Amino acid sequence: MSFRLSTRPKPSHARPRMPLIRRLTVITAVPLAALICLVGSVAPQTAGAISTGSPAQAAEVLTSPFTVTNALIRPASKTPMPASGTEVLLYSNASTATITLSGSGRVVLALGGSYCHGMPIVAVDVDGKRTGQVEVKQQSTYYYPYVGTAVGSGTHKVTVRMTNDLTDGPSCDRNAVVSAARMEFPASTTPTATTSTGYGVPTGTALKVHYGDLEIKTAGTVIDGLDVRGRISVKADNVTIRRTLVRGGAVDNSRQLALIASWWGNKNLQVSDTTLRAQNTSLRMDGLSGANFTAQRLDVSNVVDPVKVIGSNVTLLDSWLHGNVHSTNDPYTSDGRTHDDSVQIEGGSNILVRNNLLQNAHNAAIMVTQNHAPTSGVRVENNRLYDGGCTINVTMSPRTTKITMAITGNRFGTGRFGTVCAMRLPRASSFTISNNSWISTSLTGALSIQWF
């Protein structure tokens, strides 16, 4: 098998090489005159260039934030959908996409690629100077890496190009796509928390930026005062995370993730005075997830499930869970709707949810299941609970094991859809229910409970 690396400079009269699939499509679908118009010129295309290969699309004008050279602007092919609805196909090392960005920090790109004996590597030049490069990680979804070193404030010309073009006859063709770019994270200033809600990072706390994910493997580690531009995975006992902002970083829809994950049997994770707020929206990102943790005074938002309990020995205190990510076109659920809950319990024992404010979930404020393991010893005490179809929803499925649960001293708002359903509970389980009430003065009498 022989490879042809297209790194040798093309003669000035040479046409740019089209990707294999698009070459086949264009040759069979577009007249010769149109083909020459599409690929015969190396002059830059501006935003709104016509760049499609089929007769049905030939008159479509596509708006792109990029100006391109030896590249194609085409409808976006991956998820999540960019605001412009388009992407730029970089099909050779001579392909470039250029955009003007304002601000300071590092460049964040929405990238995708096609595999051919390896994935494409994309480089970024800012104001004519190479700042860095990154290997594309995703084929079916866009990948959002930070590329290169930070630059100072101002207006910057950013050029994106592929550096390792490769074809192998008719079998494969390595290409890259870029659909969006932005400048993020000031390089010359230390961000300061601004929350004044009493939840999350205290007002005035100076945070030190940490770029990328953190994997904690040393017992007793203390994380204090960080602005984490990635996720935190806790794989050791007795870890403490406090006064920290966790943003999540790049979107990865290939698997279920969490801003803070405690999934590996580690014990005694303590999380306090911390803000979990996903920088980039994903239908597969949760907030704090796992087992064996105590969390208090958290502010969690812009994730599907702010707290997901997968195991035993969990305590959630004095926290605000809100602003859930929701979609009516979710490819990861059977009905196409995001099943977002403020707290989702997948199984375990010794679970306490006390004195929290839970808002904005579409499915339930507290959803109790036995998906992971039998569930017992759940206490829900003195919370303010809003939204959901039914605000507390309990199901024994997929097991027949009886759930034991105490629901005491809580105040309930109406459901997300104007429904009046405080609880939905299975008769075959065991509940202690006392001293709960409505928040709204327009609702009087006993709380509504749907028994099944």
N, C-alpha and C positions, 0 to 999 in steps of 0.2 A: 504494500500500500504506500503510495506516495502522497505527500502533502504539498500544496502550493501556498507559500506564505506571500501575501500581497503587500510586502513592505517595500518593494523596489519602486522608486518614483515612476509614475506614468508619464509618457510623452505628453507635451502640452496639447496635442490634438486628440489624445485618447479619451474615450468615453468612460465615465465612472462605471464600475462593475455593479450591476443590480444583484440583489440577493436571489438565490436559486428559485424559491417559490414565486417571487414576484416576477422574475424573468419569464417563467413559464406562463404565468397569468397574463402578462402584458403581450407576449408574442401571440397568444391565441385569441386575445380579446380586443386589442387595440390596432387600428390601421397603422401602416408604416409611418405616415406623416406624423401621427400623434406620438408614436414611439420615439421618433427623432426629437420631437418637441420635449418629451419627458426626460430623455437620457443623453441627448446630444450636447447639452450645454453645461458648462461648469460654473456659470455665473450664479451668484447667491440668489436663493429664493427668499422672499420676504414673508412675513406673517400673512396668512390667508392664501397661500399658494395652492394651486390645484395640483394634487399629487395623488391620484388614484389610478388603478389599473384596469377597471372594468368599464364598459360603455355606460352602465347604469350610474356609475359614480363620476364619470368624466366631467360633468358640469358642476360637481359639488365643490364649493369653495370652503376650504378648511381654515379656521382661524387658529393660529399657533402663537404662543408668546416668544418663539424662537425665530431667528433668521438663519437659514441653512445654506450650506454649500456642499455640493455633491452628496446630498441627502434627500430623503423624502418625508414630507409632512403627510400623515395619513390618520385615519380614525384610530383612537386608542384601542389596543388589543388586549389589555390586561386590567386587573382590578387593584385597588379601588380606582374608579373613574376620575381622571383629572378634570379640573374645572373647565379647561378648554375643549375637552372631549377628543383631543388629538395627541399624537406622539410623533417624534422625529426618529426615522430609521437611519442609523449610521451603518452603512453597508461596506465601507472600506476605510482604510487609514487616512484617506483624503476627505472623509465626511466630517463636517463640523456643524454644530448647533450653537448659536450665539444669542445671549440674552443680556440685558442691562439690569443690574440689581442694585438696590440702595441699602445701606446699612453697614454693619461691621460684623466680623465673625467668620465662620466657615461656611462653605457652600454645601447645601443639602440638595441632592438630586433624587428624582423619581426615575429609577432605571429598571430595565428588563433586558433580556438577551436570549439568544438561541445558542444551544450547545453544539459545538463541533470540536471534539477532542479537547475540550476545555471551554470555559465561559469567557466572554469578552472582558477586557480590561479597559476602563474608561478613565481618561485623564482630564484634568481641569486646568485651564489657564485663566488667571485673573489679571486683567490689564496687561496682557501680553506676556505674563510670567507664569511658568508652571508652578502650581501650588501643591499638587498631589495627584494621585490616581487610586483607583479602587477596582477590585474584581466584582463583577455583577454576580449576585447570588441567586436570583430568581428567574424562572422562565414564564410561569403562569401568572405571577403577580408582580407589581412594581416593588422595587427594593429602594429604601430611603437611607443611604449612607451619608455621613458627613465626609466630604472629600477635601483633603489638603489642609494646609495651615491657615490660621485665622488672619484676616486682613483688617486694617483700620476702617473707621467710618468714612463714608463718601458714596459716590456713585461708581459702580464698577462694571466693566465689560467682562463677562464670563463666557468662555468658549469651552465647549465639551467636545471631545473627540475619542474615537476608539483607537487603540494602539497595537492590537494584536490580531488583526484581520487574518482569517484563514478559510480556505475552501479545500475540500477533498473530493474532487470530481463531482459527480451528481449526488453523492451520498449525504453531504452535509455542508453547511455554510454558516460560519460564525458571524453574527451581527449583534448590534446593541440598539436599544431604543431608549430615548429620554423623553419624558412627558411633562416634567415640571422642574423648577429650580427655585430656591430661595436662599437668602442669607440669614443665618441664625446665630444666636448666642454671642453677645458682645465680647470682644477679645480684651478690651482695655478696662473693663469695669467688673466688679464683683457684684453679682445680683443679690438683692436683699428681699426677703420674704415680705409681702405686703398684706397678708391675711389679717383681718381684724374681727373675725367671726368667733374667736375662741376655740376654733378647731384648727388642726394642722400646725404648720410651722409658726411659732409665735412671731408677732409683729416685730420688725427690726432686726431679726436674726440674720447675720451675714453668712452667706453660703459660699462654699468653694466648689467650683465646677469640676465635675468628673465626667469625662467623655467616655461613653461605652458602657458595657455591662459590668457588673460586679459579681463575682462568684466567691462566696465566703466559705472557706474550708477549715479555718482555724478557730477552735473553740475559744469562747470568751471575747471574740472580736467586738469592738464598739465602733459604730458608724455614727458620727455626730457632725451636723452642720454641712452636709454636702448637697449640691444640686446635681443629681445623677441624670445624665443624658443617656440613659439606658435602663436596663432592668437589674434587679438584685435577686440572686439565687442563694438561698441559705442552706448550706450543707454541713453545718457544724452545730454543736450544742452551745447554749448559753450566749447567743449572739444578741446584741442590743443595737437597735436602729432608732435614733431620736433626732428631732429637729432637722429633718431631711426632706428634700423635695425630690420625688422620683417621677421622671417624665416618660420613660419607655423607649425613646429612640425610634428606630426604623420599624416599619410594619412588616410582619412575617405571618402571612395567613396560611402557611403550610402546617401549622400546629397550634394547639391551645397554649397560651402564655399568660403570665401575670407580671405586674410591675414588681411585686415582691412574692416570691415563691418559696414555700416551706414544705417541700414534697418528698424529702429523702430520709424521713424518720428522725430527723434532728429534734432535739428537745429544747424547751424553754426559750423560744424566741420572744423577745420583748420589743414592741414597736410603739413609740409614743411621740406625740407632738409632731406628726409627720403628714405631709401632703402627698397624695398619690394622684397625679393628673396626667393622663396620657397625652403626649404632645401630638401624636398622629392617631387618628381614629382607626380602629380595627374591630371587626366583628368577632375576633378571637382573642381579645385581650381583657383580662380581669384585673382587679386591684390587688388585694392581699389574698393569697390562696394557699391552702394546705392545712396542716394540723400542728398541735403543740405550740400554740402562740397565745400571747396576751397582747391586745392592742387597745390603746386608749388615746383619746383626743386626736383622732385621725380626721382628715378632710379628703374624701375619695370621690373622684368624678371622672367623666369622659372615658369610662370603661363599661363593659357589658354588665358584669357582676362585681360591684365594689368589694364585697367580701365573699369568698367561696370557701366553705368548710369541707375538707376532705379528710376526715379522721377525728380523733378525740382530743380532749383537753384544750379547748379553745375558749377564750374570754374576749368579748368585744365591749368596750366601755366608752361612754361620753364622746361618741364620734358622729360625724355628719357624712352620710352616704347619699349622693345626689347626682343629677345630671347623667343618667345612664345613656350609653350608646344604644340606639334602637334602629332597626331597619325592617321594612315590610318586604324586603327582597334579600333575605339571608340564605345563601346557598348551603349553610351548614346545619339547617334545621329542616325537619320533615314538612312543616307547613309554610316555610318561607319567611317566618317572622322570628325576630330575635326574642328569645325567652329571657329577657333581662330581669334580674331580681336585685334588690338592695343587698340581701343576705341570702345565699343559697347554701343549704346544708345537704351534702351528698351522703352523709353517714358518719357515725361516730357516737361517742358518749362524753358526758361531762362538758356540755356546751352552754355557755352563759352569754346572753345578749341583753345588756342592761344600760338604760339611761342614754339611748342614742336617738338621733333624729334621722329618720329614713324617708327619702322623698324620691319621686320621679321614675320609679321602676314601672314598667308596663305589665309584667307578669305578676309579681307579688313583692311586697316589701320584705317578707320572709317566706322563702320557699323551702319546705322540708321534704326530703326524699330519702330513699335507701338505695340509691344508685351505686354507691361505693361499698357500703357496709350497713348492717343493722343500726338503727338510730335510737338512742335512749338518753334519758337524763338531760333533756333540753329545757332550759329556763329562759323565758322571755319576760323581762321585768322592767317596768317604769320607762318604757320607750314612747316616743311620739312617732306614730306610724301612718304613712300616707300612701296612697296610690296602689297600683296593681288591680287586676280584675277582682280578686279577693285579696285583702291586705295581708293576711296570713293564710297560706295555702299548704296543706299537709297531704302527702300521699304515701301510702305504704309500698306502692309499686317501686321496683319490680319484685319485692319480697312480700311475704305474708307475716313477717315478724311484727309483733305489736310495738308501736312507738310510744314512749312515755315522755310527756311534755307538760310543763307548767307555764301558764300564760296569766300573769298577774300584774295589776297596777299600770296597765298601758292605756294610752289615749289614742283613739283611732280617728283618722280623717276619712273622707269618702274615697271610693275607688278612682282609679285613673280615668275611667270612662264615665264618671258620674254615677257609678253603681254604688249601692249601699250593701256591701258585703264585707264585714269585718274579718270573718274567718270561714274557711272551708276545711272541714275536718272529717276523717274517717271514723265511723262508729266503732270499728274493731280495735282501735287504739285507746290509750289511757291518757286523759287530759285532766289537769287541775286548772280551772278557769275562775278567776275571782278579781273583783275591784277594777275592772276595765271600764272605760267610758268613752263617749264620743268627744271629739274636740269641738266640733261645731255646735253652737247653741240651737241651731235649727233642727238638730236631730235629738230626739228624746227617747226614753225608754231603753229596753235591753238592746245590746249589740246584736246585729244580725249574724247568725251562724248557719251556714249550709252544712247539714250533716249528710253523709252519703255512706 
